[in-house]
């Protein structure tokens, strides 16, 4: 099994989330692991209960999600997204490694940034058949087999650009204190301008965005788990020169200041779940 190339988290207010839906992640088949990060399923049953708004943080990845409305491709989002869960439902998703959807799309991923398109627009009528087949079964293994068979039929080819992007994203993931594109480029031994072009083509966002995204993921996870005692120290560990800059970045992506987010998560963990606020209307990407 290949190492994960993105953070495993991204679900905001995780304590409240666990009370409203079930998320299960599955590793892909070995032959598809160069391209697929994981498959994921979300199921909920809120019949007789109030709706739940769930927010998630973005990842530098493409997801394919299948719902009762059909199958769609979701490009890299640059903002947090949210969806209102009501009644009973389920979603099946496949998350690609950073840059690894390029061999399937065969055009710059920047064309999909902050966008979603029906799967059939890229792969034709067979995509509608896939969605119907996946929704006709309720077993995760059977759904995974259908999706993986569909992807194998597309015959993706190994691409050295994809491999290079994954290596650089892994460096950003492993070293949250790296705050500058120039420093990341030096670690990867790639000129900064070349790195910018590589990410625009294969990922759809800049390496600077990826660096910032991973740092804020790390901060949100620590705050939700109650592992932060000193905000200034956290900011410094994540490569910020001052706490005020960290707070601005955190609030812009998460929607609240770090102290507010930590307090909300603590209340939810104690059983006093508070609703998330400011959600947009998009599919939950996990």
PAZAZA-595709 format. One record per residue (C-alpha): x, y, z; residue in three letters. Coordinates in steps of 0.2 Angstrom, whole numbers, padded with zeros to 4 digits, always signed. Each point is the difference from the previous one (the first is absolute). Layout:
XYZALA ...
END
This chain:
+0000+0000+0000UNK +0007+0017-0005UNK +0002+0014+0013UNK -0014+0013+0001UNK +0005+0016-0009UNK -0013+0011+0008UNK -0005+0003+0018UNK -0013-0013+0006UNK -0011+0013+0008UNK -0010+0015-0006UNK -0017-0003+0008UNK -0003+0016+0010UNK -0008-0002+0018UNK +0004-0019+0000UNK -0009-0003+0016UNK -0017+0006-0006UNK +0003-0009-0017UNK +0002-0017+0008UNK -0018+0002+0007UNK -0008+0003-0017UNK +0008-0011-0013UNK +0012-0014-0003UNK +0016+0002-0010UNK +0010-0015-0006UNK +0016+0001-0010UNK +0007-0014-0010UNK +0017-0003-0008UNK +0000-0002-0019UNK +0006-0016-0009UNK +0019-0001-0002UNK +0000+0003-0019UNK -0010+0016+0002UNK +0009+0007+0015UNK +0012+0011-0010UNK -0016+0010-0005UNK -0013-0002+0014UNK +0003+0006+0018UNK -0015-0009+0007UNK -0019-0004-0002UNK -0012+0006+0012UNK -0018-0002+0005UNK -0012+0011+0010UNK -0017-0006+0007UNK -0012+0009+0011UNK -0017-0003+0007UNK -0008+0016+0007UNK -0018-0005-0002UNK -0009+0008+0015UNK +0015+0011+0004UNK +0005+0017-0005UNK +0011+0003-0016UNK +0018+0001+0003UNK +0012+0012-0009UNK +0017-0008-0002UNK +0015+0010-0006UNK +0017-0007-0007UNK +0016+0008-0004UNK +0008-0001-0017UNK +0013-0012-0006UNK +0011+0002-0016UNK -0009-0014-0008UNK -0013-0005-0012UNK -0015-0010+0007UNK -0013-0010-0010UNK -0016-0002+0010UNK -0016-0010-0004UNK -0016+0005+0008UNK -0019-0002-0004UNK +0002+0014-0012UNK +0014-0008-0010UNK +0019+0000-0001UNK +0010+0016-0001UNK +0019+0005+0000UNK +0005+0012+0013UNK +0015+0010-0003UNK +0011+0007+0014UNK -0010+0013+0010UNK +0009+0015+0007UNK -0013+0003+0014UNK -0008-0011+0013UNK -0016-0008-0006UNK -0016-0006+0008UNK -0015-0010-0003UNK -0017-0002+0010UNK -0004-0018+0004UNK -0018-0004+0002UNK -0010-0016+0001UNK +0009-0015-0006UNK +0014-0001-0013UNK +0017-0006-0006UNK +0015+0006-0010UNK +0013-0011-0008UNK +0016+0010-0004UNK +0018-0003-0008UNK +0013+0012+0005UNK +0015+0001-0012UNK +0018+0004+0005UNK +0006+0018-0003UNK +0002+0002-0018UNK -0005-0018-0004UNK -0016+0004-0009UNK +0010+0008-0014UNK +0003-0017-0009UNK -0019-0002+0000UNK -0005+0018-0005UNK +0015+0003-0011UNK -0001+0019+0001UNK +0005+0012+0013UNK -0008-0002+0017UNK -0002+0019+0002UNK -0015-0002-0011UNK -0009-0009+0014UNK +0005+0011+0015UNK -0015+0004+0011UNK -0011-0009-0013UNK -0009-0016-0002UNK -0006-0008-0016UNK -0011-0015-0003UNK +0011-0016-0003UNK -0009-0003-0017UNK +0007+0017-0007UNK +0018-0007+0001UNK -0003-0019-0002UNK -0017-0001-0009UNK -0016-0010+0002UNK +0010-0015+0009UNK +0001+0012+0015UNK -0019+0000+0002UNK +0000-0019+0000UNK +0014+0000+0013UNK -0010+0011+0012UNK -0016-0011-0002UNK +0010-0016+0003UNK +0008+0008+0016UNK -0016+0006+0007UNK -0008-0017-0004UNK +0011-0009+0013UNK +0003+0005+0019UNK +0016-0010+0003UNK +0016+0010+0001UNK +0010-0013-0008UNK -0012-0002-0015UNK +0000+0019-0003UNK +0019+0001+0000UNK +0001-0015-0012UNK -0012+0009-0012UNK +0010+0017+0001UNK +0017-0008-0002UNK -0006-0010-0015UNK -0006+0016-0008UNK +0017+0009+0004UNK +0010-0015-0007UNK -0009+0001-0017UNK +0006+0018-0001UNK +0018-0007-0001UNK +0009+0014+0009UNK +0019+0001-0003UNK +0013+0003+0012UNK +0006+0018-0001UNK +0016+0007+0007UNK -0008+0016+0003UNK -0013-0008+0012UNK +0014-0009+0009UNK +0010+0016+0002UNK -0016+0010+0007UNK -0003-0014+0012UNK +0018+0001+0007UNK -0001+0019+0002UNK -0018-0001+0008UNK +0007-0013+0012UNK +0015+0012+0005UNK -0013+0014+0004UNK -0010-0013+0010UNK +0014-0007+0010UNK +0008+0018+0004UNK -0014+0011+0006UNK +0013+0013+0005UNK +0005+0003-0018UNK -0009+0016-0004UNK +0007+0007-0016UNK -0001-0007-0018UNK +0018+0003-0002UNK +0005-0011+0014UNK -0011-0014-0006UNK +0007+0002-0017UNK +0018-0001+0007UNK -0005-0016+0010UNK -0007-0008-0016UNK +0014+0007-0011UNK -0011+0007-0012UNK +0000+0019-0006UNK -0014+0009+0008UNK -0007+0006-0016UNK +0000-0018-0007UNK -0009-0005+0016UNK -0013+0013-0003UNK -0003-0006-0018UNK +0000-0019+0006UNK -0014+0003+0013UNK -0010+0011-0011UNK -0001-0014-0013UNK -0001-0015+0011UNK -0009+0006+0016UNK -0009+0016-0004UNK +0006+0010+0014UNK +0017+0008+0004UNK +0013-0008+0012UNK -0002+0015+0011UNK -0019-0005+0002UNK +0005-0018+0004UNK +0012+0006+0014UNK -0012+0011+0008UNK -0014-0013-0001UNK +0010-0014+0008UNK +0005+0012+0014UNK -0018+0005+0004UNK -0005-0018-0001UNK +0013-0004+0013UNK -0006+0014+0011UNK -0018-0005-0001UNK +0003-0018+0005UNK +0011+0005+0015UNK -0014+0013+0006UNK -0014-0013-0003UNK +0010-0012+0011UNK +0003+0012+0014UNK +0019-0002-0003UNK +0004+0019-0001UNK +0004+0010+0016UNK +0009+0015-0008UNK -0006+0007-0016UNK +0017+0010-0002UNK +0010-0016+0001UNK -0012-0009-0013UNK +0002+0014-0012UNK +0019-0001+0001UNK +0000-0018-0002UNK -0010+0002-0016UNK +0013+0012-0007UNK -0010+0016+0003UNK +0011+0015+0005UNK -0014+0007+0011UNK -0016-0006+0008UNK -0011+0014-0008UNK +0004-0007-0017UNK -0004-0017+0005UNK -0017+0005+0007UNK -0004+0009-0016UNK +0004-0015-0011UNK -0009-0012+0012UNK -0016+0011+0001UNK +0000+0002-0019UNK -0001-0018-0003UNK -0008-0008+0015UNK -0013+0015+0003UNK +0005+0003+0018UNK +0015+0005+0010UNK +0010-0014+0007UNK -0006+0003+0018UNK -0018+0000-0005UNK +0002-0016-0010UNK +0009-0009+0014UNK -0014+0006+0012UNK -0013-0007-0011UNK +0008-0016-0003UNK +0003-0002+0019UNK -0019+0003+0003UNK -0004-0013-0013UNK +0011-0013+0008UNK -0008+0003+0016UNK -0017-0003-0007UNK -0006+0018-0003UNK +0001-0001-0019UNK -0002+0017-0008UNK -0004+0002-0019UNK +0013+0005-0012UNK -0003+0017-0008UNK +0004+0007-0017UNK -0001-0016-0010UNK -0001+0001-0019UNK -0010-0012-0011UNK +0011-0013-0007UNK +0003-0019+0001UNK +0010-0005+0015UNK +0018-0006-0006UNK +0009-0011+0012UNK 
END
